[in-house]
């Protein structure tokens, strides 16, 4: 049985870094993972970048939210709550 991984990215106003991270995640050959992006209600174009990756690779489940949070640990906890994987991996 394959292990399912939950990859969680926390972002706030770092659109260029988010795009690079998402490109890397979507380029992986192992596809038994879900990808969760927690955006802290960024005012740059982070949300549009996330939307550009929706349905890009059908085998990768992308879950995301963009809403205010109370800091990085609050955002990380939101990602944990959304995850369904056997293991969690955080990317910033």
HTML snippet that shows the backbone in 3Dmol.js (N, CA, C, O; Angstrom):
<script src="https://3Dmol.org/build/3Dmol-min.js"></script>
<div id="view" style="width:600px;height:400px;position:relative"></div>
<script>
const pdb = `
ATOM      1  N   UNK A   1       0.847  -1.186   0.000  1.00  0.00           N
ATOM      2  CA  UNK A   1       0.000   0.000   0.000  1.00  0.00           C
ATOM      3  C   UNK A   1       0.888   1.243   0.000  1.00  0.00           C
ATOM      4  O   UNK A   1       1.831   1.341   0.785  1.00  0.00           O
ATOM      5  N   UNK A   2       0.580   2.186  -0.880  1.00  0.00           N
ATOM      6  CA  UNK A   2       1.372   3.419  -0.981  1.00  0.00           C
ATOM      7  C   UNK A   2       1.032   4.364   0.160  1.00  0.00           C
ATOM      8  O   UNK A   2      -0.116   4.476   0.588  1.00  0.00           O
ATOM      9  N   UNK A   3       2.046   5.023   0.625  1.00  0.00           N
ATOM     10  CA  UNK A   3       1.883   6.018   1.671  1.00  0.00           C
ATOM     11  C   UNK A   3       1.411   7.318   1.040  1.00  0.00           C
ATOM     12  O   UNK A   3       1.941   7.746   0.015  1.00  0.00           O
ATOM     13  N   UNK A   4       0.417   7.941   1.653  1.00  0.00           N
ATOM     14  CA  UNK A   4      -0.064   9.231   1.175  1.00  0.00           C
ATOM     15  C   UNK A   4       0.583  10.330   2.003  1.00  0.00           C
ATOM     16  O   UNK A   4       0.596  10.271   3.233  1.00  0.00           O
ATOM     17  N   UNK A   5       1.113  11.322   1.322  1.00  0.00           N
ATOM     18  CA  UNK A   5       1.778  12.445   1.977  1.00  0.00           C
ATOM     19  C   UNK A   5       0.927  13.689   1.804  1.00  0.00           C
ATOM     20  O   UNK A   5       0.359  13.919   0.736  1.00  0.00           O
ATOM     21  N   UNK A   6       0.841  14.483   2.844  1.00  0.00           N
ATOM     22  CA  UNK A   6       0.216  15.803   2.771  1.00  0.00           C
ATOM     23  C   UNK A   6       1.337  16.832   2.759  1.00  0.00           C
ATOM     24  O   UNK A   6       2.074  16.973   3.735  1.00  0.00           O
ATOM     25  N   UNK A   7       1.459  17.544   1.653  1.00  0.00           N
ATOM     26  CA  UNK A   7       2.433  18.626   1.553  1.00  0.00           C
ATOM     27  C   UNK A   7       1.691  19.921   1.827  1.00  0.00           C
ATOM     28  O   UNK A   7       0.687  20.223   1.181  1.00  0.00           O
ATOM     29  N   UNK A   8       2.193  20.685   2.791  1.00  0.00           N
ATOM     30  CA  UNK A   8       1.520  21.905   3.219  1.00  0.00           C
ATOM     31  C   UNK A   8       2.463  23.087   3.012  1.00  0.00           C
ATOM     32  O   UNK A   8       3.601  23.073   3.480  1.00  0.00           O
ATOM     33  N   UNK A   9       1.983  24.105   2.312  1.00  0.00           N
ATOM     34  CA  UNK A   9       2.742  25.333   2.106  1.00  0.00           C
ATOM     35  C   UNK A   9       2.013  26.476   2.793  1.00  0.00           C
ATOM     36  O   UNK A   9       0.812  26.672   2.608  1.00  0.00           O
ATOM     37  N   UNK A  10       2.757  27.219   3.583  1.00  0.00           N
ATOM     38  CA  UNK A  10       2.241  28.407   4.254  1.00  0.00           C
ATOM     39  C   UNK A  10       2.762  29.610   3.483  1.00  0.00           C
ATOM     40  O   UNK A  10       3.949  29.677   3.163  1.00  0.00           O
ATOM     41  N   UNK A  11       1.885  30.556   3.186  1.00  0.00           N
ATOM     42  CA  UNK A  11       2.285  31.716   2.398  1.00  0.00           C
ATOM     43  C   UNK A  11       1.624  32.984   2.911  1.00  0.00           C
ATOM     44  O   UNK A  11       0.473  32.973   3.348  1.00  0.00           O
ATOM     45  N   UNK A  12       2.377  34.079   2.850  1.00  0.00           N
ATOM     46  CA  UNK A  12       1.809  35.411   3.076  1.00  0.00           C
ATOM     47  C   UNK A  12       2.626  36.420   2.298  1.00  0.00           C
ATOM     48  O   UNK A  12       3.777  36.700   2.634  1.00  0.00           O
ATOM     49  N   UNK A  13       2.021  36.965   1.252  1.00  0.00           N
ATOM     50  CA  UNK A  13       2.636  38.000   0.417  1.00  0.00           C
ATOM     51  C   UNK A  13       3.999  37.601  -0.145  1.00  0.00           C
ATOM     52  O   UNK A  13       4.922  38.415  -0.183  1.00  0.00           O
ATOM     53  N   UNK A  14       4.123  36.364  -0.576  1.00  0.00           N
ATOM     54  CA  UNK A  14       5.359  35.891  -1.190  1.00  0.00           C
ATOM     55  C   UNK A  14       5.003  35.166  -2.493  1.00  0.00           C
ATOM     56  O   UNK A  14       5.284  33.978  -2.655  1.00  0.00           O
ATOM     57  N   UNK A  15       4.386  35.899  -3.406  1.00  0.00           N
ATOM     58  CA  UNK A  15       3.889  35.294  -4.638  1.00  0.00           C
ATOM     59  C   UNK A  15       4.994  34.608  -5.439  1.00  0.00           C
ATOM     60  O   UNK A  15       4.786  33.510  -5.955  1.00  0.00           O
ATOM     61  N   UNK A  16       6.151  35.229  -5.550  1.00  0.00           N
ATOM     62  CA  UNK A  16       7.214  34.623  -6.359  1.00  0.00           C
ATOM     63  C   UNK A  16       7.729  33.338  -5.715  1.00  0.00           C
ATOM     64  O   UNK A  16       7.970  32.352  -6.410  1.00  0.00           O
ATOM     65  N   UNK A  17       7.897  33.342  -4.414  1.00  0.00           N
ATOM     66  CA  UNK A  17       8.328  32.130  -3.714  1.00  0.00           C
ATOM     67  C   UNK A  17       7.269  31.049  -3.781  1.00  0.00           C
ATOM     68  O   UNK A  17       7.589  29.872  -3.940  1.00  0.00           O
ATOM     69  N   UNK A  18       6.013  31.441  -3.659  1.00  0.00           N
ATOM     70  CA  UNK A  18       4.908  30.483  -3.746  1.00  0.00           C
ATOM     71  C   UNK A  18       4.884  29.828  -5.122  1.00  0.00           C
ATOM     72  O   UNK A  18       4.717  28.613  -5.225  1.00  0.00           O
ATOM     73  N   UNK A  19       5.045  30.606  -6.158  1.00  0.00           N
ATOM     74  CA  UNK A  19       5.026  30.048  -7.506  1.00  0.00           C
ATOM     75  C   UNK A  19       6.163  29.050  -7.710  1.00  0.00           C
ATOM     76  O   UNK A  19       5.948  27.988  -8.294  1.00  0.00           O
ATOM     77  N   UNK A  20       7.360  29.370  -7.243  1.00  0.00           N
ATOM     78  CA  UNK A  20       8.493  28.455  -7.363  1.00  0.00           C
ATOM     79  C   UNK A  20       8.233  27.158  -6.595  1.00  0.00           C
ATOM     80  O   UNK A  20       8.530  26.068  -7.083  1.00  0.00           O
ATOM     81  N   UNK A  21       7.680  27.289  -5.398  1.00  0.00           N
ATOM     82  CA  UNK A  21       7.375  26.102  -4.594  1.00  0.00           C
ATOM     83  C   UNK A  21       6.329  25.237  -5.286  1.00  0.00           C
ATOM     84  O   UNK A  21       6.472  24.016  -5.358  1.00  0.00           O
ATOM     85  N   UNK A  22       5.280  25.871  -5.792  1.00  0.00           N
ATOM     86  CA  UNK A  22       4.222  25.115  -6.447  1.00  0.00           C
ATOM     87  C   UNK A  22       4.735  24.446  -7.722  1.00  0.00           C
ATOM     88  O   UNK A  22       4.344  23.316  -8.015  1.00  0.00           O
ATOM     89  N   UNK A  23       5.588  25.107  -8.475  1.00  0.00           N
ATOM     90  CA  UNK A  23       6.174  24.485  -9.662  1.00  0.00           C
ATOM     91  C   UNK A  23       6.957  23.233  -9.275  1.00  0.00           C
ATOM     92  O   UNK A  23       6.871  22.206  -9.948  1.00  0.00           O
ATOM     93  N   UNK A  24       7.710  23.323  -8.203  1.00  0.00           N
ATOM     94  CA  UNK A  24       8.494  22.181  -7.738  1.00  0.00           C
ATOM     95  C   UNK A  24       7.594  21.021  -7.309  1.00  0.00           C
ATOM     96  O   UNK A  24       7.839  19.868  -7.665  1.00  0.00           O
ATOM     97  N   UNK A  25       6.556  21.338  -6.545  1.00  0.00           N
ATOM     98  CA  UNK A  25       5.638  20.299  -6.069  1.00  0.00           C
ATOM     99  C   UNK A  25       4.942  19.614  -7.243  1.00  0.00           C
ATOM    100  O   UNK A  25       4.843  18.388  -7.278  1.00  0.00           O
ATOM    101  N   UNK A  26       4.467  20.393  -8.193  1.00  0.00           N
ATOM    102  CA  UNK A  26       3.728  19.814  -9.316  1.00  0.00           C
ATOM    103  C   UNK A  26       4.628  19.092 -10.304  1.00  0.00           C
ATOM    104  O   UNK A  26       4.128  18.376 -11.172  1.00  0.00           O
ATOM    105  N   UNK A  27       5.937  19.257 -10.197  1.00  0.00           N
ATOM    106  CA  UNK A  27       6.883  18.564 -11.081  1.00  0.00           C
ATOM    107  C   UNK A  27       7.290  17.194 -10.542  1.00  0.00           C
ATOM    108  O   UNK A  27       8.022  16.471 -11.218  1.00  0.00           O
ATOM    109  N   UNK A  28       6.839  16.820  -9.353  1.00  0.00           N
ATOM    110  CA  UNK A  28       7.230  15.547  -8.753  1.00  0.00           C
ATOM    111  C   UNK A  28       6.669  14.365  -9.532  1.00  0.00           C
ATOM    112  O   UNK A  28       5.579  14.447 -10.099  1.00  0.00           O
ATOM    113  N   UNK A  29       7.408  13.284  -9.556  1.00  0.00           N
ATOM    114  CA  UNK A  29       6.935  12.089 -10.248  1.00  0.00           C
ATOM    115  C   UNK A  29       6.114  11.190  -9.319  1.00  0.00           C
ATOM    116  O   UNK A  29       5.246  10.451  -9.783  1.00  0.00           O
ATOM    117  N   UNK A  30       6.378  11.249  -8.027  1.00  0.00           N
ATOM    118  CA  UNK A  30       5.565  10.521  -7.047  1.00  0.00           C
ATOM    119  C   UNK A  30       4.267  11.305  -6.901  1.00  0.00           C
ATOM    120  O   UNK A  30       4.300  12.504  -6.624  1.00  0.00           O
ATOM    121  N   UNK A  31       3.131  10.650  -7.081  1.00  0.00           N
ATOM    122  CA  UNK A  31       1.874  11.397  -7.055  1.00  0.00           C
ATOM    123  C   UNK A  31       0.902  10.959  -5.966  1.00  0.00           C
ATOM    124  O   UNK A  31      -0.284  11.280  -6.036  1.00  0.00           O
ATOM    125  N   UNK A  32       1.374  10.248  -4.983  1.00  0.00           N
ATOM    126  CA  UNK A  32       0.498   9.836  -3.884  1.00  0.00           C
ATOM    127  C   UNK A  32       0.533  10.904  -2.781  1.00  0.00           C
ATOM    128  O   UNK A  32       0.882  10.630  -1.633  1.00  0.00           O
ATOM    129  N   UNK A  33       0.164  12.107  -3.165  1.00  0.00           N
ATOM    130  CA  UNK A  33       0.133  13.178  -2.174  1.00  0.00           C
ATOM    131  C   UNK A  33      -0.987  14.150  -2.478  1.00  0.00           C
ATOM    132  O   UNK A  33      -1.488  14.239  -3.599  1.00  0.00           O
ATOM    133  N   UNK A  34      -1.351  14.862  -1.456  1.00  0.00           N
ATOM    134  CA  UNK A  34      -2.250  15.992  -1.610  1.00  0.00           C
ATOM    135  C   UNK A  34      -1.419  17.241  -1.311  1.00  0.00           C
ATOM    136  O   UNK A  34      -0.450  17.194  -0.553  1.00  0.00           O
ATOM    137  N   UNK A  35      -1.808  18.324  -1.908  1.00  0.00           N
ATOM    138  CA  UNK A  35      -1.071  19.568  -1.722  1.00  0.00           C
ATOM    139  C   UNK A  35      -2.007  20.608  -1.135  1.00  0.00           C
ATOM    140  O   UNK A  35      -3.062  20.903  -1.696  1.00  0.00           O
ATOM    141  N   UNK A  36      -1.610  21.154  -0.008  1.00  0.00           N
ATOM    142  CA  UNK A  36      -2.433  22.121   0.715  1.00  0.00           C
ATOM    143  C   UNK A  36      -1.679  23.438   0.791  1.00  0.00           C
ATOM    144  O   UNK A  36      -0.531  23.482   1.232  1.00  0.00           O
ATOM    145  N   UNK A  37      -2.332  24.514   0.359  1.00  0.00           N
ATOM    146  CA  UNK A  37      -1.736  25.847   0.443  1.00  0.00           C
ATOM    147  C   UNK A  37      -2.593  26.686   1.380  1.00  0.00           C
ATOM    148  O   UNK A  37      -3.798  26.846   1.182  1.00  0.00           O
ATOM    149  N   UNK A  38      -1.939  27.216   2.403  1.00  0.00           N
ATOM    150  CA  UNK A  38      -2.598  28.104   3.353  1.00  0.00           C
ATOM    151  C   UNK A  38      -2.022  29.499   3.118  1.00  0.00           C
ATOM    152  O   UNK A  38      -0.862  29.771   3.427  1.00  0.00           O
ATOM    153  N   UNK A  39      -2.852  30.368   2.569  1.00  0.00           N
ATOM    154  CA  UNK A  39      -2.437  31.737   2.286  1.00  0.00           C
ATOM    155  C   UNK A  39      -3.073  32.673   3.304  1.00  0.00           C
ATOM    156  O   UNK A  39      -4.280  32.619   3.540  1.00  0.00           O
ATOM    157  N   UNK A  40      -2.268  33.519   3.898  1.00  0.00           N
ATOM    158  CA  UNK A  40      -2.733  34.431   4.946  1.00  0.00           C
ATOM    159  C   UNK A  40      -3.370  35.693   4.416  1.00  0.00           C
ATOM    160  O   UNK A  40      -3.045  36.790   4.869  1.00  0.00           O
ATOM    161  N   UNK A  41      -4.290  35.553   3.446  1.00  0.00           N
ATOM    162  CA  UNK A  41      -5.016  36.687   2.887  1.00  0.00           C
ATOM    163  C   UNK A  41      -4.051  37.700   2.272  1.00  0.00           C
ATOM    164  O   UNK A  41      -4.141  38.898   2.538  1.00  0.00           O
ATOM    165  N   UNK A  42      -3.136  37.210   1.455  1.00  0.00           N
ATOM    166  CA  UNK A  42      -2.120  38.049   0.830  1.00  0.00           C
ATOM    167  C   UNK A  42      -2.746  39.129  -0.042  1.00  0.00           C
ATOM    168  O   UNK A  42      -3.822  38.936  -0.608  1.00  0.00           O
ATOM    169  N   UNK A  43      -2.069  40.259  -0.143  1.00  0.00           N
ATOM    170  CA  UNK A  43      -2.549  41.330  -1.008  1.00  0.00           C
ATOM    171  C   UNK A  43      -1.736  41.434  -2.296  1.00  0.00           C
ATOM    172  O   UNK A  43      -1.943  42.351  -3.090  1.00  0.00           O
ATOM    173  N   UNK A  44      -0.803  40.487  -2.505  1.00  0.00           N
ATOM    174  CA  UNK A  44      -0.126  40.410  -3.794  1.00  0.00           C
ATOM    175  C   UNK A  44      -0.931  39.453  -4.680  1.00  0.00           C
ATOM    176  O   UNK A  44      -2.110  39.228  -4.406  1.00  0.00           O
ATOM    177  N   UNK A  45      -0.354  38.902  -5.700  1.00  0.00           N
ATOM    178  CA  UNK A  45      -1.127  38.022  -6.584  1.00  0.00           C
ATOM    179  C   UNK A  45      -1.001  36.542  -6.214  1.00  0.00           C
ATOM    180  O   UNK A  45      -1.101  35.679  -7.087  1.00  0.00           O
ATOM    181  N   UNK A  46      -0.787  36.242  -4.949  1.00  0.00           N
ATOM    182  CA  UNK A  46      -0.662  34.849  -4.495  1.00  0.00           C
ATOM    183  C   UNK A  46      -1.893  34.024  -4.829  1.00  0.00           C
ATOM    184  O   UNK A  46      -1.773  32.890  -5.295  1.00  0.00           O
ATOM    185  N   UNK A  47      -3.066  34.575  -4.598  1.00  0.00           N
ATOM    186  CA  UNK A  47      -4.290  33.811  -4.852  1.00  0.00           C
ATOM    187  C   UNK A  47      -4.412  33.458  -6.334  1.00  0.00           C
ATOM    188  O   UNK A  47      -4.838  32.352  -6.668  1.00  0.00           O
ATOM    189  N   UNK A  48      -4.052  34.363  -7.212  1.00  0.00           N
ATOM    190  CA  UNK A  48      -4.114  34.072  -8.643  1.00  0.00           C
ATOM    191  C   UNK A  48      -3.128  32.979  -9.023  1.00  0.00           C
ATOM    192  O   UNK A  48      -3.430  32.136  -9.868  1.00  0.00           O
ATOM    193  N   UNK A  49      -1.964  32.987  -8.411  1.00  0.00           N
ATOM    194  CA  UNK A  49      -0.981  31.931  -8.676  1.00  0.00           C
ATOM    195  C   UNK A  49      -1.540  30.576  -8.267  1.00  0.00           C
ATOM    196  O   UNK A  49      -1.399  29.597  -9.000  1.00  0.00           O
ATOM    197  N   UNK A  50      -2.176  30.516  -7.098  1.00  0.00           N
ATOM    198  CA  UNK A  50      -2.789  29.257  -6.657  1.00  0.00           C
ATOM    199  C   UNK A  50      -3.841  28.806  -7.667  1.00  0.00           C
ATOM    200  O   UNK A  50      -3.881  27.637  -8.052  1.00  0.00           O
ATOM    201  N   UNK A  51      -4.682  29.728  -8.089  1.00  0.00           N
ATOM    202  CA  UNK A  51      -5.742  29.393  -9.051  1.00  0.00           C
ATOM    203  C   UNK A  51      -5.162  28.872 -10.375  1.00  0.00           C
ATOM    204  O   UNK A  51      -5.760  28.015 -11.024  1.00  0.00           O
ATOM    205  N   UNK A  52      -4.002  29.395 -10.766  1.00  0.00           N
ATOM    206  CA  UNK A  52      -3.367  28.940 -12.009  1.00  0.00           C
ATOM    207  C   UNK A  52      -2.963  27.466 -11.946  1.00  0.00           C
ATOM    208  O   UNK A  52      -2.854  26.805 -12.979  1.00  0.00           O
ATOM    209  N   UNK A  53      -2.742  26.954 -10.739  1.00  0.00           N
ATOM    210  CA  UNK A  53      -2.328  25.557 -10.586  1.00  0.00           C
ATOM    211  C   UNK A  53      -3.510  24.612 -10.382  1.00  0.00           C
ATOM    212  O   UNK A  53      -3.342  23.394 -10.438  1.00  0.00           O
ATOM    213  N   UNK A  54      -4.695  25.155 -10.149  1.00  0.00           N
ATOM    214  CA  UNK A  54      -5.863  24.293  -9.961  1.00  0.00           C
ATOM    215  C   UNK A  54      -6.082  23.460 -11.222  1.00  0.00           C
ATOM    216  O   UNK A  54      -6.045  23.981 -12.337  1.00  0.00           O
ATOM    217  N   UNK A  55      -6.307  22.192 -11.036  1.00  0.00           N
ATOM    218  CA  UNK A  55      -6.600  21.247 -12.132  1.00  0.00           C
ATOM    219  C   UNK A  55      -5.462  21.112 -13.139  1.00  0.00           C
ATOM    220  O   UNK A  55      -5.665  20.573 -14.227  1.00  0.00           O
ATOM    221  N   UNK A  56      -4.277  21.589 -12.796  1.00  0.00           N
ATOM    222  CA  UNK A  56      -3.134  21.475 -13.704  1.00  0.00           C
ATOM    223  C   UNK A  56      -2.711  20.020 -13.891  1.00  0.00           C
ATOM    224  O   UNK A  56      -2.473  19.568 -15.010  1.00  0.00           O
ATOM    225  N   UNK A  57      -2.622  19.303 -12.784  1.00  0.00           N
ATOM    226  CA  UNK A  57      -2.288  17.879 -12.807  1.00  0.00           C
ATOM    227  C   UNK A  57      -3.416  17.145 -12.087  1.00  0.00           C
ATOM    228  O   UNK A  57      -3.487  17.179 -10.858  1.00  0.00           O
ATOM    229  N   UNK A  58      -4.296  16.482 -12.835  1.00  0.00           N
ATOM    230  CA  UNK A  58      -5.476  15.854 -12.227  1.00  0.00           C
ATOM    231  C   UNK A  58      -5.168  14.853 -11.112  1.00  0.00           C
ATOM    232  O   UNK A  58      -5.993  14.653 -10.220  1.00  0.00           O
ATOM    233  N   UNK A  59      -3.997  14.227 -11.149  1.00  0.00           N
ATOM    234  CA  UNK A  59      -3.683  13.225 -10.123  1.00  0.00           C
ATOM    235  C   UNK A  59      -3.264  13.860  -8.790  1.00  0.00           C
ATOM    236  O   UNK A  59      -3.148  13.162  -7.782  1.00  0.00           O
ATOM    237  N   UNK A  60      -3.040  15.169  -8.783  1.00  0.00           N
ATOM    238  CA  UNK A  60      -2.650  15.857  -7.549  1.00  0.00           C
ATOM    239  C   UNK A  60      -3.844  16.638  -7.023  1.00  0.00           C
ATOM    240  O   UNK A  60      -4.390  17.511  -7.697  1.00  0.00           O
ATOM    241  N   UNK A  61      -4.229  16.300  -5.806  1.00  0.00           N
ATOM    242  CA  UNK A  61      -5.342  16.999  -5.169  1.00  0.00           C
ATOM    243  C   UNK A  61      -4.810  18.276  -4.532  1.00  0.00           C
ATOM    244  O   UNK A  61      -3.975  18.220  -3.629  1.00  0.00           O
ATOM    245  N   UNK A  62      -5.288  19.424  -4.998  1.00  0.00           N
ATOM    246  CA  UNK A  62      -4.898  20.719  -4.446  1.00  0.00           C
ATOM    247  C   UNK A  62      -6.036  21.251  -3.591  1.00  0.00           C
ATOM    248  O   UNK A  62      -7.163  21.404  -4.062  1.00  0.00           O
ATOM    249  N   UNK A  63      -5.730  21.531  -2.333  1.00  0.00           N
ATOM    250  CA  UNK A  63      -6.675  22.166  -1.422  1.00  0.00           C
ATOM    251  C   UNK A  63      -6.046  23.487  -0.996  1.00  0.00           C
ATOM    252  O   UNK A  63      -4.838  23.554  -0.771  1.00  0.00           O
ATOM    253  N   UNK A  64      -6.844  24.522  -0.885  1.00  0.00           N
ATOM    254  CA  UNK A  64      -6.259  25.787  -0.462  1.00  0.00           C
ATOM    255  C   UNK A  64      -7.301  26.711   0.153  1.00  0.00           C
ATOM    256  O   UNK A  64      -8.500  26.606  -0.108  1.00  0.00           O
ATOM    257  N   UNK A  65      -6.797  27.614   0.972  1.00  0.00           N
ATOM    258  CA  UNK A  65      -7.618  28.690   1.515  1.00  0.00           C
ATOM    259  C   UNK A  65      -6.778  29.957   1.518  1.00  0.00           C
ATOM    260  O   UNK A  65      -5.551  29.909   1.599  1.00  0.00           O
ATOM    261  N   UNK A  66      -7.452  31.071   1.428  1.00  0.00           N
ATOM    262  CA  UNK A  66      -6.811  32.376   1.568  1.00  0.00           C
ATOM    263  C   UNK A  66      -7.673  33.186   2.515  1.00  0.00           C
ATOM    264  O   UNK A  66      -8.737  33.683   2.147  1.00  0.00           O
ATOM    265  N   UNK A  67      -7.193  33.309   3.739  1.00  0.00           N
ATOM    266  CA  UNK A  67      -7.945  34.024   4.766  1.00  0.00           C
ATOM    267  C   UNK A  67      -6.972  34.503   5.839  1.00  0.00           C
ATOM    268  O   UNK A  67      -5.878  33.953   5.972  1.00  0.00           O
ATOM    269  N   UNK A  68      -7.355  35.511   6.595  1.00  0.00           N
ATOM    270  CA  UNK A  68      -6.458  35.986   7.658  1.00  0.00           C
ATOM    271  C   UNK A  68      -6.171  34.880   8.674  1.00  0.00           C
ATOM    272  O   UNK A  68      -7.008  34.012   8.922  1.00  0.00           O
ATOM    273  N   UNK A  69      -4.987  34.930   9.249  1.00  0.00           N
ATOM    274  CA  UNK A  69      -4.646  33.996  10.315  1.00  0.00           C
ATOM    275  C   UNK A  69      -3.920  34.752  11.412  1.00  0.00           C
ATOM    276  O   UNK A  69      -3.685  35.955  11.302  1.00  0.00           O
ATOM    277  N   UNK A  70      -3.576  34.052  12.445  1.00  0.00           N
ATOM    278  CA  UNK A  70      -2.901  34.656  13.596  1.00  0.00           C
ATOM    279  C   UNK A  70      -1.431  34.270  13.649  1.00  0.00           C
ATOM    280  O   UNK A  70      -0.878  34.057  14.728  1.00  0.00           O
ATOM    281  N   UNK A  71      -0.799  34.179  12.482  1.00  0.00           N
ATOM    282  CA  UNK A  71       0.615  33.859  12.441  1.00  0.00           C
ATOM    283  C   UNK A  71       0.881  32.489  11.855  1.00  0.00           C
ATOM    284  O   UNK A  71      -0.035  31.740  11.515  1.00  0.00           O
ATOM    285  N   UNK A  72       2.170  32.184  11.746  1.00  0.00           N
ATOM    286  CA  UNK A  72       2.598  30.975  11.044  1.00  0.00           C
ATOM    287  C   UNK A  72       2.084  29.693  11.703  1.00  0.00           C
ATOM    288  O   UNK A  72       1.715  28.746  11.008  1.00  0.00           O
ATOM    289  N   UNK A  73       2.057  29.657  13.034  1.00  0.00           N
ATOM    290  CA  UNK A  73       1.619  28.413  13.689  1.00  0.00           C
ATOM    291  C   UNK A  73       0.126  28.212  13.538  1.00  0.00           C
ATOM    292  O   UNK A  73      -0.335  27.077  13.418  1.00  0.00           O
ATOM    293  N   UNK A  74      -0.631  29.286  13.540  1.00  0.00           N
ATOM    294  CA  UNK A  74      -2.058  29.185  13.279  1.00  0.00           C
ATOM    295  C   UNK A  74      -2.292  28.672  11.855  1.00  0.00           C
ATOM    296  O   UNK A  74      -3.151  27.820  11.629  1.00  0.00           O
ATOM    297  N   UNK A  75      -1.520  29.198  10.898  1.00  0.00           N
ATOM    298  CA  UNK A  75      -1.633  28.749   9.511  1.00  0.00           C
ATOM    299  C   UNK A  75      -1.243  27.281   9.381  1.00  0.00           C
ATOM    300  O   UNK A  75      -1.907  26.519   8.679  1.00  0.00           O
ATOM    301  N   UNK A  76      -0.173  26.886  10.055  1.00  0.00           N
ATOM    302  CA  UNK A  76       0.247  25.480  10.012  1.00  0.00           C
ATOM    303  C   UNK A  76      -0.839  24.574  10.574  1.00  0.00           C
ATOM    304  O   UNK A  76      -1.096  23.502  10.025  1.00  0.00           O
ATOM    305  N   UNK A  77      -1.472  24.986  11.649  1.00  0.00           N
ATOM    306  CA  UNK A  77      -2.546  24.191  12.244  1.00  0.00           C
ATOM    307  C   UNK A  77      -3.733  24.064  11.293  1.00  0.00           C
ATOM    308  O   UNK A  77      -4.376  23.015  11.249  1.00  0.00           O
ATOM    309  N   UNK A  78      -4.028  25.111  10.537  1.00  0.00           N
ATOM    310  CA  UNK A  78      -5.095  25.017   9.535  1.00  0.00           C
ATOM    311  C   UNK A  78      -4.739  23.952   8.498  1.00  0.00           C
ATOM    312  O   UNK A  78      -5.598  23.175   8.080  1.00  0.00           O
ATOM    313  N   UNK A  79      -3.484  23.920   8.089  1.00  0.00           N
ATOM    314  CA  UNK A  79      -3.041  22.917   7.132  1.00  0.00           C
ATOM    315  C   UNK A  79      -3.162  21.510   7.678  1.00  0.00           C
ATOM    316  O   UNK A  79      -3.587  20.597   6.971  1.00  0.00           O
ATOM    317  N   UNK A  80      -2.787  21.333   8.942  1.00  0.00           N
ATOM    318  CA  UNK A  80      -2.911  20.020   9.580  1.00  0.00           C
ATOM    319  C   UNK A  80      -4.370  19.584   9.604  1.00  0.00           C
ATOM    320  O   UNK A  80      -4.673  18.423   9.329  1.00  0.00           O
ATOM    321  N   UNK A  81      -5.275  20.503   9.930  1.00  0.00           N
ATOM    322  CA  UNK A  81      -6.699  20.171   9.991  1.00  0.00           C
ATOM    323  C   UNK A  81      -7.253  19.759   8.623  1.00  0.00           C
ATOM    324  O   UNK A  81      -8.166  18.937   8.547  1.00  0.00           O
ATOM    325  N   UNK A  82      -6.706  20.323   7.552  1.00  0.00           N
ATOM    326  CA  UNK A  82      -7.181  20.007   6.204  1.00  0.00           C
ATOM    327  C   UNK A  82      -6.554  18.732   5.642  1.00  0.00           C
ATOM    328  O   UNK A  82      -7.033  18.199   4.641  1.00  0.00           O
ATOM    329  N   UNK A  83      -5.495  18.243   6.272  1.00  0.00           N
ATOM    330  CA  UNK A  83      -4.738  17.128   5.712  1.00  0.00           C
ATOM    331  C   UNK A  83      -5.402  15.783   5.964  1.00  0.00           C
ATOM    332  O   UNK A  83      -6.115  15.588   6.949  1.00  0.00           O
ATOM    333  N   UNK A  84      -5.141  14.848   5.027  1.00  0.00           N
ATOM    334  CA  UNK A  84      -5.639  13.476   5.166  1.00  0.00           C
ATOM    335  C   UNK A  84      -4.523  12.463   4.947  1.00  0.00           C
ATOM    336  O   UNK A  84      -4.783  11.263   4.860  1.00  0.00           O
ATOM    337  N   UNK A  85      -3.288  12.933   4.856  1.00  0.00           N
ATOM    338  CA  UNK A  85      -2.159  12.056   4.572  1.00  0.00           C
ATOM    339  C   UNK A  85      -1.674  11.280   5.779  1.00  0.00           C
ATOM    340  O   UNK A  85      -2.034  11.574   6.919  1.00  0.00           O
ATOM    341  N   UNK A  86      -0.849  10.285   5.505  1.00  0.00           N
ATOM    342  CA  UNK A  86      -0.216   9.502   6.561  1.00  0.00           C
ATOM    343  C   UNK A  86       0.945  10.273   7.188  1.00  0.00           C
ATOM    344  O   UNK A  86       1.245  10.107   8.370  1.00  0.00           O
ATOM    345  N   UNK A  87       1.584  11.106   6.395  1.00  0.00           N
ATOM    346  CA  UNK A  87       2.694  11.942   6.846  1.00  0.00           C
ATOM    347  C   UNK A  87       2.485  13.362   6.368  1.00  0.00           C
ATOM    348  O   UNK A  87       1.903  13.580   5.306  1.00  0.00           O
ATOM    349  N   UNK A  88       2.952  14.333   7.141  1.00  0.00           N
ATOM    350  CA  UNK A  88       2.844  15.743   6.781  1.00  0.00           C
ATOM    351  C   UNK A  88       4.227  16.299   6.483  1.00  0.00           C
ATOM    352  O   UNK A  88       5.197  15.985   7.174  1.00  0.00           O
ATOM    353  N   UNK A  89       4.308  17.118   5.458  1.00  0.00           N
ATOM    354  CA  UNK A  89       5.549  17.765   5.066  1.00  0.00           C
ATOM    355  C   UNK A  89       5.246  19.242   4.844  1.00  0.00           C
ATOM    356  O   UNK A  89       4.384  19.588   4.036  1.00  0.00           O
ATOM    357  N   UNK A  90       5.953  20.109   5.558  1.00  0.00           N
ATOM    358  CA  UNK A  90       5.727  21.541   5.440  1.00  0.00           C
ATOM    359  C   UNK A  90       6.768  22.173   4.545  1.00  0.00           C
ATOM    360  O   UNK A  90       7.968  21.969   4.730  1.00  0.00           O
ATOM    361  N   UNK A  91       6.297  22.955   3.554  1.00  0.00           N
ATOM    362  CA  UNK A  91       7.159  23.781   2.692  1.00  0.00           C
ATOM    363  C   UNK A  91       6.761  25.221   2.938  1.00  0.00           C
ATOM    364  O   UNK A  91       5.580  25.545   3.066  1.00  0.00           O
ATOM    365  N   UNK A  92       7.764  26.079   3.001  1.00  0.00           N
ATOM    366  CA  UNK A  92       7.469  27.486   3.212  1.00  0.00           C
ATOM    367  C   UNK A  92       7.581  28.237   1.921  1.00  0.00           C
ATOM    368  O   UNK A  92       7.367  29.449   1.892  1.00  0.00           O
TER     369      UNK A  92
END
`;
const viewer = $3Dmol.createViewer("view");
viewer.addModel(pdb, "pdb");
viewer.setStyle({}, {cartoon: {color: "spectrum"}});
viewer.zoomTo();
viewer.render();
</script>
